Amino acid sequence: MTDTVDPLVLNFLYAIMGGVLTLAFMWLGCKLFNRAVSFKIGDELAKGNIAVGLMVMGIFIGIGTALGLVIGLGLN
């Protein structure tokens, strides 16, 4: 199939699918972590708890980096 599709279009589709997957896994990771801790992440962020904000930022950066590497290395 890759012989019939222009590589530029194929890479664009990979980027779109990768972005959607990254957002989905970030949402899922945040939901699962919210169930694992004894506090509600949204309530703590509303109170201005910086530690919870940094924790969520770490989750998003970690998942985004991992999926970005998987997708990027799969383009070879």
MDTraj code that builds the backbone (N, CA, C; nanometers):
import mdtraj as md
import numpy as np

residues = "MET THR ASP THR VAL ASP PRO LEU VAL LEU ASN PHE LEU TYR ALA ILE MET GLY GLY VAL LEU THR LEU ALA PHE MET TRP LEU GLY CYS LYS LEU PHE ASN ARG ALA VAL SER PHE LYS ILE GLY ASP GLU LEU ALA LYS GLY ASN ILE ALA VAL GLY LEU MET VAL MET GLY ILE PHE ILE GLY ILE GLY THR ALA LEU GLY LEU VAL ILE GLY LEU GLY LEU ASN".split()
xyz = np.array([
    [0.0816, -0.1191, 0.0000],
    [0.0000, 0.0000, 0.0000],
    [0.0861, 0.1257, 0.0000],
    [0.1998, 0.1210, 0.0637],
    [0.2832, 0.2412, 0.0712],
    [0.3428, 0.2782, -0.0634],
    [0.3446, 0.1848, -0.1578],
    [0.3957, 0.2172, -0.2915],
    [0.2984, 0.3050, -0.3686],
    [0.1687, 0.2950, -0.3383],
    [0.0685, 0.3710, -0.4125],
    [0.0387, 0.5060, -0.3490],
    [0.0751, 0.5246, -0.2213],
    [0.0469, 0.6503, -0.1512],
    [0.1752, 0.7328, -0.1442],
    [0.1623, 0.8611, -0.1750],
    [0.2759, 0.9521, -0.1690],
    [0.3310, 0.9564, -0.0262],
    [0.4610, 0.9445, -0.0074],
    [0.5180, 0.9450, 0.1283],
    [0.4859, 1.0712, 0.2078],
    [0.4705, 1.1847, 0.1414],
    [0.4358, 1.3079, 0.2111],
    [0.2960, 1.2973, 0.2723],
    [0.2027, 1.2433, 0.1957],
    [0.0660, 1.2249, 0.2453],
    [0.0652, 1.1224, 0.3575],
    [0.1419, 1.0161, 0.3422],
    [0.1486, 0.9115, 0.4428],
    [0.2059, 0.9648, 0.5739],
    [0.3096, 1.0459, 0.5673],
    [0.3664, 1.1054, 0.6879],
    [0.2679, 1.2026, 0.7535],
    [0.1928, 1.2756, 0.6732],
    [0.0913, 1.3658, 0.7267],
    [-0.0165, 1.2870, 0.8006],
    [-0.0586, 1.1746, 0.7427],
    [-0.1580, 1.0900, 0.8095],
    [-0.1026, 1.0302, 0.9385],
    [0.0245, 0.9893, 0.9370],
    [0.0877, 0.9388, 1.0588],
    [0.0900, 1.0465, 1.1667],
    [0.1177, 1.1700, 1.1299],
    [0.1228, 1.2790, 1.2266],
    [-0.0153, 1.3054, 1.2863],
    [-0.1184, 1.3014, 1.2031],
    [-0.2547, 1.3229, 1.2531],
    [-0.2954, 1.2100, 1.3474],
    [-0.2709, 1.0865, 1.3059],
    [-0.3055, 0.9722, 1.3915],
    [-0.2242, 0.9756, 1.5208],
    [-0.0983, 1.0159, 1.5124],
    [-0.0156, 1.0258, 1.6317],
    [-0.0667, 1.1317, 1.7280],
    [-0.1111, 1.2449, 1.6751],
    [-0.1671, 1.3493, 1.7604],
    [-0.2939, 1.3050, 1.8310],
    [-0.3798, 1.2368, 1.7580],
    [-0.5036, 1.1866, 1.8178],
    [-0.4725, 1.0817, 1.9245],
    [-0.3815, 0.9906, 1.8943],
    [-0.3431, 0.8893, 1.9930],
    [-0.2801, 0.9527, 2.1166],
    [-0.1973, 1.0523, 2.0977],
    [-0.1330, 1.1192, 2.2108],
    [-0.2367, 1.1838, 2.3009],
    [-0.3319, 1.2554, 2.2424],
    [-0.4370, 1.3184, 2.3222],
    [-0.5207, 1.2149, 2.3953],
    [-0.5537, 1.1050, 2.3280],
    [-0.6343, 1.0001, 2.3904],
    [-0.5598, 0.9361, 2.5075],
    [-0.4314, 0.9080, 2.4901],
    [-0.3557, 0.8467, 2.5986],
    [-0.3319, 0.9442, 2.7133],
    [-0.3184, 1.0727, 2.6844],
    [-0.3041, 1.1712, 2.7917],
    [-0.4327, 1.1797, 2.8732],
    [-0.5466, 1.1783, 2.8066],
    [-0.6751, 1.1814, 2.8759],
    [-0.6915, 1.0554, 2.9609],
    [-0.6599, 0.9405, 2.9032],
    [-0.6718, 0.8140, 2.9754],
    [-0.5764, 0.8094, 3.0944],
    [-0.4541, 0.8539, 3.0768],
    [-0.3579, 0.8557, 3.1862],
    [-0.4020, 0.9445, 3.3010],
    [-0.4576, 1.0595, 3.2685],
    [-0.5048, 1.1506, 3.3723],
    [-0.6247, 1.0903, 3.4461],
    [-0.7160, 1.0274, 3.3738],
    [-0.8323, 0.9636, 3.4362],
    [-0.7902, 0.8487, 3.5273],
    [-0.6975, 0.7655, 3.4807],
    [-0.6513, 0.6531, 3.5625],
    [-0.5765, 0.7013, 3.6864],
    [-0.4957, 0.8040, 3.6717],
    [-0.4218, 0.8565, 3.7860],
    [-0.5163, 0.9224, 3.8850],
    [-0.6225, 0.9854, 3.8356],
    [-0.7206, 1.0488, 3.9225],
    [-0.7892, 0.9446, 4.0101],
    [-0.8076, 0.8239, 3.9578],
    [-0.8672, 0.7164, 4.0371],
    [-0.7679, 0.6577, 4.1372],
    [-0.6395, 0.6679, 4.1090],
    [-0.5384, 0.6056, 4.1944],
    [-0.5027, 0.6902, 4.3165],
    [-0.5220, 0.8209, 4.3108],
    [-0.4846, 0.9075, 4.4224],
    [-0.6063, 0.9357, 4.5094],
    [-0.5806, 0.9834, 4.6306],
    [-0.6894, 1.0051, 4.7264],
    [-0.7531, 1.1441, 4.7150],
    [-0.7199, 1.2184, 4.6122],
    [-0.7772, 1.3516, 4.5927],
    [-0.8207, 1.3677, 4.4481],
    [-0.9057, 1.4647, 4.4232],
    [-0.9509, 1.4950, 4.2880],
    [-0.8572, 1.5979, 4.2267],
    [-0.8015, 1.5637, 4.1123],
    [-0.7042, 1.6508, 4.0473],
    [-0.7667, 1.7855, 4.0122],
    [-0.8872, 1.7845, 3.9584],
    [-0.9531, 1.9096, 3.9196],
    [-0.9780, 2.0021, 4.0378],
    [-1.0185, 1.9443, 4.1526],
    [-1.0426, 2.0266, 4.2715],
    [-0.9130, 2.0897, 4.3224],
    [-0.8066, 2.0118, 4.3225],
    [-0.6781, 2.0640, 4.3705],
    [-0.6228, 2.1714, 4.2769],
    [-0.6431, 2.1534, 4.1461],
    [-0.5980, 2.2571, 4.0515],
    [-0.6782, 2.3851, 4.0695],
    [-0.8074, 2.3707, 4.0994],
    [-0.8914, 2.4894, 4.1217],
    [-0.8475, 2.5651, 4.2472],
    [-0.7961, 2.4922, 4.3462],
    [-0.7469, 2.5558, 4.4686],
    [-0.6113, 2.6231, 4.4477],
    [-0.5464, 2.5945, 4.3359],
    [-0.4166, 2.6550, 4.3071],
    [-0.2993, 2.5716, 4.3558],
    [-0.3191, 2.4416, 4.3728],
    [-0.2126, 2.3528, 4.4190],
    [-0.1117, 2.3328, 4.3060],
    [0.0035, 2.3939, 4.3203],
    [0.1058, 2.3907, 4.2154],
    [0.1656, 2.2513, 4.2003],
    [0.1772, 2.1772, 4.3108],
    [0.2359, 2.0427, 4.3048],
    [0.1521, 1.9506, 4.2166],
    [0.0211, 1.9603, 4.2266],
    [-0.0661, 1.8780, 4.1423],
    [-0.0537, 1.9205, 3.9966],
    [-0.0420, 2.0490, 3.9722],
    [-0.0224, 2.0970, 3.8358],
    [0.1069, 2.0460, 3.7752],
    [0.2133, 2.0450, 3.8534],
    [0.3407, 1.9920, 3.8046],
    [0.3331, 1.8415, 3.7808],
    [0.2568, 1.7708, 3.8650],
    [0.2398, 1.6275, 3.8473],
    [0.1663, 1.5974, 3.7160],
    [0.0596, 1.6707, 3.6901],
    [-0.0160, 1.6519, 3.5662],
    [0.0712, 1.6887, 3.4461],
    [0.1488, 1.7946, 3.4591],
    [0.2400, 1.8325, 3.3518],
    [0.3397, 1.7205, 3.3241],
    [0.3906, 1.6571, 3.4281],
    [0.4835, 1.5459, 3.4120],
    [0.4194, 1.4271, 3.3425],
    [0.2941, 1.3993, 3.3771],
    [0.2220, 1.2907, 3.3101],
    [0.2101, 1.3208, 3.1608],
    [0.1684, 1.4414, 3.1274],
    [0.1489, 1.4779, 2.9871],
    [0.2804, 1.4764, 2.9096],
    [0.3862, 1.5280, 2.9689],
    [0.5154, 1.5295, 2.9004],
    [0.5667, 1.3873, 2.8801],
    [0.5532, 1.3032, 2.9817],
    [0.5998, 1.1649, 2.9710],
    [0.5259, 1.0861, 2.8649],
    [0.3936, 1.0946, 2.8660],
    [0.3148, 1.0214, 2.7662],
    [0.3406, 1.0773, 2.6269],
    [0.3471, 1.2099, 2.6150],
    [0.3731, 1.2707, 2.4848],
    [0.5091, 1.2344, 2.4287],
    [0.6098, 1.2316, 2.5145],
    [0.7438, 1.1943, 2.4700],
    [0.7475, 1.0479, 2.4262],
    [0.6876, 0.9622, 2.5062],
    [0.6883, 0.8189, 2.4737],
    [0.6172, 0.7912, 2.3426],
    [0.4986, 0.8466, 2.3250],
    [0.4257, 0.8225, 2.1998],
    [0.4935, 0.8913, 2.0818],
    [0.5521, 1.0071, 2.1044],
    [0.6246, 1.0743, 1.9965],
    [0.7420, 0.9936, 1.9482],
    [0.8138, 0.9305, 2.0399],
    [0.9264, 0.8467, 2.0019],
    [0.8803, 0.7226, 1.9254],
    [0.7730, 0.6621, 1.9737],
    [0.7220, 0.5427, 1.9062],
    [0.6773, 0.5761, 1.7648],
    [0.6036, 0.6837, 1.7494],
    [0.5542, 0.7234, 1.6171],
    [0.6706, 0.7688, 1.5290],
    [0.7619, 0.8484, 1.5836],
    [0.8751, 0.8981, 1.5069],
    [0.9674, 0.7878, 1.4602],
    [0.9924, 0.6919, 1.5461],
    [1.0806, 0.5810, 1.5072],
    [1.0104, 0.4844, 1.4125],
    [0.8789, 0.4863, 1.4109],
    [0.8049, 0.3992, 1.3198],
    [0.8018, 0.4508, 1.1771],
    [0.8463, 0.5743, 1.1549],
    [0.8432, 0.6321, 1.0208],
    [0.9620, 0.5916, 0.9353],
    [1.0589, 0.5227, 0.9911],
    [1.1786, 0.4851, 0.9141],
    [1.1452, 0.3897, 0.8072],
])
top = md.Topology()
chain = top.add_chain()
for i, resn in enumerate(residues, 1):
    res = top.add_residue(resn, chain, resSeq=i)
    for name in ("N", "CA", "C"):
        top.add_atom(name, md.element.get_by_symbol(name[0]), res)
traj = md.Trajectory(xyz[None], top)
